[in-house]
Amino acid sequence: MAAWISALSSPLLAVIGAVWALLGLATLAVSVAAPRLASGGAELAARTRTWWWIVAPITVALLLGASAVAVLFALVSFVALREFLSIVPVRHVDRTAILLAYLAIPLQYWFVADDWYGMFAIFIPVYVAAIVAFRLVLSGETTGFIRSAGMLQWGLFLTVYNLSHVAFLMELDLAAPAPAGGAGLVLFILIVVGLNDVAQYVVGKLCGRHPIVPKVSPKKSIEGFLGGVTISALVAVLLLPWLTPFGPLEGAAVGALLAALGFVGDVTVSALKRDLGIKDSGGLLPGHGGVLDRLDSLLFAAPIFLHFVRYFYGA
């Protein structure tokens, strides 16, 4: 009982509790405000409800430990890759290569759970890339080969390799223990990147005047981007004593960097969807679109964050 009470006061649970409290307040505020909005009220309410379905499994996985986080993100990678392959054009002869791409998911996350950094780092960019390319060659169909090879390998990079870096944060050996361990690092990046999305949207709506990438995402503005970066830096400073080994200036810089990288991931997926002429990658998450729509901000932020922490704070 004493150990359980001690665990309840840990930095990890304190921040998780704050997230749930803020989500509860946001849900209450939206339930009051949504009916009064001329437009967008229903979508805002749907987005808020969906956040509960996002936060709940992440909370459970973080509390259960590294293996649970690896399993959760393996499932997320599977759904994200499935969404990706459902919206890009593929050839009939690519079926076996696609199967090989799916089979790479459990192996990649096995290397995560086994803390085998060497294979984790090179499995998809070296071995799987070679295997998939060779299988496409064996099909004997050269028309569309470059497009198929590029789409499969890029899809694997985005939805499996890059996302698996979030789960590997649980396995990092640090020179000095973080206040909440690897789970704190996972929670840190998820909160900072997630709030950056919200901050960019809100600031852009309130005072956005100058589009930043008008041909890719016309609603995104310079003001929204700068607002998101600033708020993310402030949130990072608030969180760092609870979740990270960073100092204040470094924490602010990391928060700003994650926000900028989150923006890059967001507009990259937006460019993909605009090229394909679609609005969302899927419809699994009401108000958000698909899993890839929700996780696009992590695609470049997660790998760079992991390697930053490993290089400067690794044992």
Secondary structure by P-SEA (a helix, b strand, c coil): caaaaaaaacaaaaaaaaaaaaaaaaaaaaaacccccccaaaaaaaaaaaaaaaaaaaaaaaaacaaaaaaaaaaaaaaaaaaaaacccccccaaaaaaaaaaaaaaaaaaaaaccccccccccccaaaaaaaaaaaacccccaaaaaaaaaaaaaaccccccccccccccccccccccccaaaaaaaaaaaaaaaaaaaaaaaaccccccccccccccccaaaaaaaaaaaaaaaaacccccccccaaaaaaaaaaaaaaaaaaaaaaaaaaaaaccccccccccccccccccccccaaaaaaaaaaaaacccc
